[in-house]
């Protein structure tokens, strides 16, 4: 094994719990203080991981990783390292502007299968309208995935197949008030996502980049504004989206005890980074990209229950460390685990 790979590859086992053979390394970019490896992913033919490293006083350290199709992975690999002159960026056939502008807003726990442009084009022809620009980008990048809060983004085929039935149901159940979305416009709209509770996200063909939410228990439709990712963030009332894929639910971890809910919430706020922090009548709920999951606290001054839905421990070692830290602190407060 080459000395560079002999030093860098073992770091991926500790940082990402991934082990790769040297021959899986397709390309590399080495600098004095930074390095990148482009590695083929055996479980996802045609996709590659770009793994980032930084040199500290103690040696090389593995940082974050990005998973892309070959052309985009090579573009990431070719970006200048610190200290190198900035080369002109190569144009892409389909610019991904919205997600590039909000890349930190999307945290992937389990990736879905990206959708190719031909499938989206076929759906747009069948629907008679284009999809929101950001929805196209999201599907091309992440696929028709589920978000942590129970919201599922439809595949292009599902948008077409369920359109008529969705509109018929809407005509018989319409009860929302919204000057910007009267019933006549709603019946000309397309549903792009649905929530576990029956809520829908939709857009009108005359203004595809503007999204609305029809909450099952809401009296008014919510105007989520322009931009697909910003609209999803507004719907989730969060600063980040947690993509959990379509491979099954997150791992559920539960605690309970005679500890005031306010004390537990204060502890969680001081312990981990929160991307959503929403008090409600019966408790509190939060979302943490550090934990790769959601947290719900229900209770009062006499006791509470805590439920975490988090990434499986094998996904990311940093998420597992955050879960261990939270578990120890909650046990230290006097809460007990519920199996």
Backbone torsions as a table, in degrees:
resi	resn	phi	psi	omega
1	UNK	NA	138.9	178.8
2	UNK	-64.5	146.7	-176.6
3	UNK	-55.2	-40.1	-178.6
4	UNK	-62.2	-46.4	-179.3
5	UNK	-70.2	-34.9	178.8
6	UNK	-61.3	-30.2	-180.0
7	UNK	-85.6	-36.8	-171.9
8	UNK	-88.2	-41.9	-174.0
9	UNK	-59.0	-41.9	178.7
10	UNK	-61.3	-24.3	179.8
11	UNK	-66.5	-27.1	-179.5
12	UNK	-70.7	-26.6	178.0
13	UNK	-66.6	-43.0	-178.1
14	UNK	-75.7	-40.4	-173.9
15	UNK	-84.2	-36.8	-173.9
16	UNK	-122.8	-2.4	-177.8
17	UNK	55.5	41.6	176.3
18	UNK	-125.3	136.1	178.7
19	UNK	-118.9	127.4	-178.1
20	UNK	-126.6	143.2	172.9
21	UNK	-77.7	151.8	-179.5
22	UNK	-54.9	-35.9	-177.4
23	UNK	-69.2	-12.4	176.5
24	UNK	-77.4	-14.8	180.0
25	UNK	-76.2	113.2	-176.8
26	UNK	-83.0	-39.9	-178.1
27	UNK	-157.4	163.7	179.4
28	UNK	-145.1	161.2	174.9
29	UNK	-140.2	116.4	-173.5
30	UNK	-114.4	134.6	173.7
31	UNK	-130.5	-178.9	-178.3
32	UNK	-68.3	-37.2	-176.9
33	UNK	-123.7	-3.8	179.0
34	UNK	-137.1	153.9	176.8
35	UNK	-150.7	154.8	175.3
36	UNK	-139.5	142.4	174.2
37	UNK	-121.6	133.9	172.7
38	UNK	-104.0	119.4	-170.9
39	UNK	-126.9	133.7	176.8
40	UNK	-72.1	143.5	-176.9
41	UNK	-102.9	111.4	-175.5
42	UNK	-61.8	-29.6	-178.2
43	UNK	-82.4	-10.8	-177.9
44	UNK	-135.0	79.4	-179.9
45	UNK	-54.1	135.3	-179.5
46	UNK	89.0	-7.1	177.7
47	UNK	-114.9	152.2	-173.7
48	UNK	-135.2	151.0	172.8
49	UNK	-102.6	133.4	172.8
50	UNK	-107.4	112.8	-174.9
51	UNK	-105.1	131.7	-174.0
52	UNK	-103.5	140.4	178.9
53	UNK	-132.1	150.5	175.7
54	UNK	-133.8	144.7	-180.0
55	UNK	-94.6	124.4	175.7
56	UNK	-107.2	-177.6	179.3
57	UNK	-63.4	-23.5	-178.8
58	UNK	-94.9	-2.3	-179.4
59	UNK	125.4	-166.4	-178.7
60	UNK	-72.5	144.0	177.8
61	UNK	-130.8	133.5	176.5
62	UNK	-77.1	133.4	178.3
63	UNK	-107.6	-130.9	-175.6
64	UNK	-86.8	177.8	179.2
65	UNK	-142.0	154.1	175.8
66	UNK	-131.0	144.1	-176.1
67	UNK	-122.2	120.6	-172.4
68	UNK	-143.5	167.6	167.8
69	UNK	-70.7	167.0	-166.5
70	UNK	-57.4	-47.6	-175.2
71	UNK	-62.7	-41.4	-179.5
72	UNK	-73.4	-34.1	177.0
73	UNK	-63.9	-41.9	178.6
74	UNK	-66.4	-34.3	177.4
75	UNK	-64.0	-40.6	176.9
76	UNK	-65.9	-41.9	-180.0
77	UNK	-61.7	-37.0	-174.5
78	UNK	-82.0	-7.3	177.5
79	UNK	-61.5	140.2	-175.5
80	UNK	-59.5	141.2	171.1
81	UNK	-76.7	164.1	176.6
82	UNK	-55.6	133.8	178.2
83	UNK	93.4	-13.2	178.5
84	UNK	-90.6	150.6	177.1
85	UNK	-64.4	144.9	-178.7
86	UNK	-77.9	117.6	177.2
87	UNK	-88.0	151.9	176.4
88	UNK	-59.7	138.3	177.7
89	UNK	-72.7	142.1	176.4
90	UNK	-79.8	138.5	-179.3
91	UNK	-69.9	146.3	175.9
92	UNK	-101.8	152.5	179.5
93	UNK	-65.0	-35.3	179.7
94	UNK	-131.4	94.7	-175.3
95	UNK	-57.6	135.1	177.0
96	UNK	-103.5	81.6	-171.2
97	UNK	-83.0	-42.2	-172.3
98	UNK	-69.3	-44.9	-179.3
99	UNK	-72.5	-29.8	175.3
100	UNK	-64.9	-36.8	180.0
101	UNK	-74.3	-18.6	-177.1
102	UNK	-134.7	35.9	-174.1
103	UNK	-58.7	-35.4	179.8
104	UNK	-72.0	-7.1	-179.3
105	UNK	-82.1	-11.6	-175.6
106	UNK	-117.1	117.2	179.9
107	UNK	-112.6	119.0	-174.3
108	UNK	-98.7	119.9	172.5
109	UNK	-90.4	-51.8	175.0
110	UNK	-133.4	121.8	-177.3
111	UNK	-75.4	147.5	171.3
112	UNK	-89.9	-169.0	179.2
113	UNK	-100.8	115.4	-177.9
114	UNK	-56.9	149.4	-178.9
115	UNK	-100.1	134.0	-179.9
116	UNK	-79.6	161.0	-174.0
117	UNK	-62.8	-32.0	-177.2
118	UNK	-63.1	-38.5	178.9
119	UNK	-66.5	-40.0	178.7
120	UNK	-67.1	-42.2	178.9
121	UNK	-60.4	-41.6	-179.6
122	UNK	-65.0	-40.6	178.5
123	UNK	-65.3	-41.3	179.7
124	UNK	-62.5	-38.1	177.0
125	UNK	-65.2	-41.3	-180.0
126	UNK	-68.1	-35.1	-179.0
127	UNK	-80.3	-21.8	-177.4
128	UNK	77.0	19.0	178.3
129	UNK	-157.5	157.1	174.8
130	UNK	-81.7	157.2	174.2
131	UNK	-78.1	160.4	170.9
132	UNK	-53.1	139.0	-176.3
133	UNK	-54.9	-41.8	-179.6
134	UNK	-69.5	-28.4	177.2
135	UNK	-68.1	-41.0	175.6
136	UNK	-58.6	-46.4	-179.7
137	UNK	-63.3	-43.1	-179.0
138	UNK	-63.1	-44.0	178.5
139	UNK	-65.1	-39.7	178.7
140	UNK	-66.5	-27.6	-175.8
141	UNK	-94.4	-48.0	-171.8
142	UNK	-113.2	-19.0	-177.1
143	UNK	83.8	-177.8	178.6
144	UNK	-78.9	85.6	-170.3
145	UNK	-107.7	170.5	173.1
146	UNK	-100.1	143.8	173.2
147	UNK	-98.2	162.5	-171.3
148	UNK	-61.8	-25.6	-175.4
149	UNK	-90.0	15.7	177.2
150	UNK	90.0	8.7	178.8
151	UNK	-93.8	130.2	-178.9
152	UNK	-117.7	125.0	175.6
153	UNK	-82.8	127.6	-176.2
154	UNK	-71.8	152.8	167.7
155	UNK	-74.1	160.9	177.6
156	UNK	-58.0	-38.4	-179.4
157	UNK	-65.9	-38.8	-179.8
158	UNK	-67.1	-36.6	177.3
159	UNK	-57.8	-39.2	-179.3
160	UNK	-75.4	-48.5	-173.4
161	UNK	-63.3	-35.5	-174.7
162	UNK	-98.6	2.5	-173.0
163	UNK	-61.2	-51.6	-175.5
164	UNK	-63.3	-45.9	-179.5
165	UNK	-63.9	-38.3	179.1
166	UNK	-64.6	-43.0	179.9
167	UNK	-67.1	-38.9	177.4
168	UNK	-63.4	-41.8	178.4
169	UNK	-65.8	-38.4	179.8
170	UNK	-62.8	-39.1	-178.7
171	UNK	-63.7	-30.6	-177.6
172	UNK	-93.2	-17.4	-176.4
173	UNK	-113.9	4.4	-173.8
174	UNK	-59.6	125.2	179.4
175	UNK	-145.4	9.5	-173.7
176	UNK	-93.2	153.0	176.0
177	UNK	-114.2	129.4	177.4
178	UNK	-168.2	116.2	-178.6
179	UNK	-62.4	-33.6	-177.7
180	UNK	-78.7	-14.8	-177.9
181	UNK	-137.6	76.6	174.9
182	UNK	-70.1	165.6	-177.7
183	UNK	-55.0	-41.0	-178.3
184	UNK	-58.8	-39.3	178.0
185	UNK	-73.5	-37.3	179.6
186	UNK	-60.6	-36.3	-178.9
187	UNK	-75.3	-5.9	173.2
188	UNK	-106.3	8.6	-174.9
189	UNK	-94.7	171.1	179.7
190	UNK	-122.8	132.4	177.1
191	UNK	-86.3	124.7	-178.3
192	UNK	-107.6	-14.8	-178.3
193	UNK	-160.0	155.5	176.5
194	UNK	-138.4	156.9	179.3
195	UNK	-104.6	157.4	178.5
196	UNK	-56.9	-28.1	-177.5
197	UNK	-85.9	4.3	178.7
198	UNK	97.8	-2.6	177.7
199	UNK	-69.7	157.4	-177.8
200	UNK	-130.5	149.0	169.6
201	UNK	-113.4	132.6	-173.2
202	UNK	-145.4	164.4	173.8
203	UNK	-138.2	153.1	177.5
204	UNK	-93.9	141.9	-174.4
205	UNK	-61.6	-24.1	-179.8
206	UNK	-75.6	-20.4	-178.9
207	UNK	-145.0	73.8	-170.8
208	UNK	-62.5	-25.8	-174.8
209	UNK	-85.2	2.5	179.1
210	UNK	-109.3	123.3	-175.4
211	UNK	-108.0	149.4	176.3
212	UNK	-126.9	153.4	176.0
213	UNK	-119.7	131.7	173.3
214	UNK	-108.1	98.3	-179.9
215	UNK	-77.6	136.8	-175.8
216	UNK	-59.4	-34.0	-176.3
217	UNK	-109.7	13.4	-179.8
218	UNK	-96.7	149.5	177.5
219	UNK	-89.7	-22.1	-178.9
220	UNK	-122.1	146.7	172.4
221	UNK	-72.8	144.0	178.9
222	UNK	-97.5	124.5	173.8
223	UNK	-84.1	109.0	-175.9
224	UNK	-87.4	-5.8	175.8
225	UNK	85.5	-167.5	-174.9
226	UNK	-91.6	150.1	176.9
227	UNK	93.2	124.5	-172.1
228	UNK	-67.7	-53.2	180.0
229	UNK	-62.9	-46.4	175.5
230	UNK	-57.8	-35.6	178.9
231	UNK	-67.2	-41.1	177.4
232	UNK	-63.6	-39.8	177.9
233	UNK	-63.5	-40.9	178.5
234	UNK	-64.8	-40.1	179.4
235	UNK	-64.7	-43.0	-178.8
236	UNK	-77.3	-12.0	-173.9
237	UNK	52.2	51.8	-173.5
238	UNK	-141.7	161.1	175.3
239	UNK	-93.8	-7.9	179.2
240	UNK	-140.7	151.9	171.4
241	UNK	-102.8	136.4	179.3
242	UNK	-110.3	106.4	-179.4
243	UNK	-86.5	116.4	-176.9
244	UNK	-107.7	5.4	174.1
245	UNK	73.0	-164.2	-174.5
246	UNK	-125.2	19.0	-174.6
247	UNK	-96.0	21.3	179.8
248	UNK	113.9	173.3	-174.5
249	UNK	-74.3	165.2	171.7
250	UNK	-71.8	165.2	176.8
251	UNK	-74.6	132.2	-179.0
252	UNK	-102.1	128.6	179.2
253	UNK	-124.8	129.3	-174.2
254	UNK	-127.0	147.0	177.9
255	UNK	-136.4	156.6	173.9
256	UNK	-154.6	160.3	179.1
257	UNK	169.4	174.1	-177.7
258	UNK	-89.6	49.3	179.6
259	UNK	-112.4	133.0	179.9
260	UNK	-55.1	137.4	-179.8
261	UNK	-58.7	-36.4	-179.2
262	UNK	-63.3	-35.2	178.8
263	UNK	-68.7	-38.6	179.1
264	UNK	-67.1	-44.1	179.8
265	UNK	-62.1	-43.6	179.0
266	UNK	-60.3	-39.4	178.7
267	UNK	-64.9	-45.4	-179.7
268	UNK	-63.6	-39.4	179.5
269	UNK	-62.7	-33.7	-178.4
270	UNK	-87.1	-12.5	-170.7
271	UNK	-97.2	-38.0	-175.3
272	UNK	-134.5	159.4	177.5
273	UNK	-75.5	130.6	-177.8
274	UNK	-113.5	133.4	176.9
275	UNK	-102.2	-12.8	168.8
276	UNK	-141.2	138.9	-175.9
277	UNK	-145.4	93.0	-170.3
278	UNK	-125.6	105.5	171.9
279	UNK	-72.3	149.7	173.9
280	UNK	-144.0	-179.3	-170.9
281	UNK	-58.2	-38.6	-174.5
282	UNK	-103.4	6.6	-178.8
283	UNK	158.6	-126.0	-170.1
284	UNK	-162.7	148.4	170.3
285	UNK	-138.8	149.5	-177.2
286	UNK	-143.7	166.1	174.7
287	UNK	-132.3	134.7	-178.2
288	UNK	-129.9	116.9	174.9
289	UNK	-70.4	-25.2	176.3
290	UNK	-66.3	-40.5	179.1
291	UNK	-83.6	-15.1	-174.1
292	UNK	57.2	49.3	-179.9
293	UNK	-176.2	-173.8	-178.4
294	UNK	-114.6	158.2	-178.8
295	UNK	-134.8	134.3	175.1
296	UNK	-127.7	130.2	175.9
297	UNK	-117.7	120.7	176.8
298	UNK	-118.6	134.5	177.9
299	UNK	153.5	-163.8	-177.8
300	UNK	-146.8	-158.3	-177.7
301	UNK	-70.7	-13.0	-177.2
302	UNK	-98.7	-10.8	179.7
303	UNK	164.2	169.0	-178.1
304	UNK	-156.9	165.4	171.4
305	UNK	-120.4	141.4	179.4
306	UNK	-122.7	130.3	177.5
307	UNK	-126.4	125.2	175.9
308	UNK	-112.3	133.8	168.8
309	UNK	-115.4	111.8	-169.0
310	UNK	-129.4	166.4	177.3
311	UNK	-62.8	144.6	172.6
312	UNK	-55.1	146.1	-171.0
313	UNK	-61.3	-22.7	-177.2
314	UNK	-80.1	-9.7	-174.3
315	UNK	-71.1	-47.9	-174.9
316	UNK	-152.0	125.0	-175.4
317	UNK	-64.2	-32.7	-179.8
318	UNK	-65.5	-35.3	177.2
319	UNK	-67.7	-38.0	178.8
320	UNK	-65.7	-40.3	178.3
321	UNK	-64.1	-38.0	178.1
322	UNK	-65.3	-39.6	179.1
323	UNK	-65.5	-41.1	177.6
324	UNK	-62.0	-41.6	-179.7
325	UNK	-63.5	-43.9	179.2
326	UNK	-65.2	-44.1	-179.1
327	UNK	-60.1	-45.7	-179.5
328	UNK	-62.7	-41.4	-177.9
329	UNK	-68.3	-41.2	179.3
330	UNK	-66.4	-39.0	174.2
331	UNK	-62.8	-38.7	178.5
332	UNK	-63.6	-30.1	176.9
333	UNK	-73.2	-21.2	-177.6
334	UNK	114.7	2.9	175.4
335	UNK	-78.8	150.2	178.1
336	UNK	-115.8	149.2	177.8
337	UNK	-72.0	144.4	178.2
338	UNK	-113.1	126.8	-179.1
339	UNK	-103.6	NA	NA
